Amino acid sequence: MAKAESKDAIFEISGIEIKRGDNKMIALPVSQFYTNTPVSIPVHVICGKKDGPRLFVSAAIHGDEINGVEIIRRLLKKSSLKRLRGTLIAIPVVNVHGFVQQTRYLPDRRDLNRSFPGTRKGPLAARLAYVFMKEIVEKCTHGIDIHTGAVHRSNLPQIRANLEDEETARLARAFSVPVMLNSKVRDGSLREAASELGIPMLLYEAGEALRFDEVSIRAGLRGILKVMSELGMIAKRSKTSRIHKKTTIARGSSWVRSSSSGIVRTLVLLGSQVTKGQPLGIINDPFGGEETTVLSPFEGIVIGQVNLPLVYEGDALFHIAYFGEVVKVAENVEAFVEHIMPENVKDVME
């Protein structure tokens, strides 16, 4: 017989009651290793004494994308959460299996972010997705999911969201990164499952898999706090950064792929402004043979690029977004990085 929920409880996670003013760590059971060791998702719930939005912030749905783990760690240390209105549900590691193995996927080689909303029965990925939806997402009003580029590939801090939805667009602007992409949801993604429930959700992309990137981490933390402020969950800061007004929606984006195999020498940096026909890199073989120049197909901003020089024909090399006013966006990106970058080691530790 199910336990009756007490009158003071707002909701439950894994049978644990959440009440106003609670600050709880919950181990959400999802499966077990083949050593019979239980596997659980760490969930940190902070419930304010006053009613308000319920925001989930998740990371490491892809187990090797670890920037978000550090972002959430810093988020949970913020003193502003002591006066929280509403509820923050922080999940620093969703794909525990992949995180332990330092891999994007689950042990069955499935992508968790293509397995939502999941099923009670079926592959491990579907079961984990089902638990996450039932225990976390369905109990929230808003969501932020943190990602990075793949292994050997870096992304400029950017928000991907359904910007045609008014509430989602409002939160995307509040996040305050220079580049926003109006991104359609992918089949089986957490964003798609959340949108089916009418939950506005942002996807924050920044940095590289298996690496901490300080600019990406600080930008992500700053963005989440701004979203929480926009939602009325925490007090608004007295000083509002002018960068907030300089967020720009990309008209589109495209990956420039390698036309040959070899060793690529990169000629542009992440965040750089490029013109149509501009050389982005040069591919050559290690024996001094012919060189192939990689050219930009249009004017835009480099929002993603490969870091490993060894490439095969067809590999994605440079991700370029195009805008109406590229020069202004490039200036905004430069100002953003200068604003976010810590001046010394002490700033990094805070």
C-alpha angles and dihedrals in degrees: 000000000000118000113254113244112241120242091247094055118103095191142327135244116197090343093307115124119233115207133179111284093021122143107187141167111212128189103213107204114224109156142318139255117251086256085071090250111144118245118210135174113236110234124184115197123192113182118189123221090241126062120255144123122331108226125187119200114192136181141177096037077145100050097220095052098094105159089091092056090063092042091056092045090057092043092057091054094058114118091214089074089070088074095041120157111206125358135307117200109190120191109180096178119029098162098051093168093055092042092055092047093041091235136125095232141059121254090268088059091245124138109239090207090062094049104069138155083022132191136257089238128035136059121359091254092055092048093049091047090050093053092047092051095047098042101036120010099044090054094054136080098205138017144199120194119194123214141163135203119279125270110305091008127101130202128205110236104276142153121231116193146130095277092180087075108084098216093045091049090051091055092043091056090047091054087067108208117146096244131051124179121204093224125185115225118259123230111267095011125135089240091057093049092048092048090053086060092047093249114147108227138181128206113209115202121189140137132000135300117268091013136097112225113191097206091050092047095048092045091050094049091046091049095050091050090050091051091049089050091049089052091051093245094123133019118276117248117251091232119055117200116240087223088077089072093049099065109126131199113228116231088218144314140224139188118239108218133205115263092200142018122258143080117323124212109202116222100183135054131231108274094024123142112237132188129219110280094014115143110251097178145336125241119204137159121248092248096065097257128143120329125222120207117215110218130197110247092209145000115282150101126295104239097166138018144170118259099191111084094208109090141170128214108280096024116142108249111165130018110207126189120198127214141179093248107028097172093057092048091051090051090049091051092051092048091047094054092047090050094048101039113100116241095217145001093270091062090054092053095052 
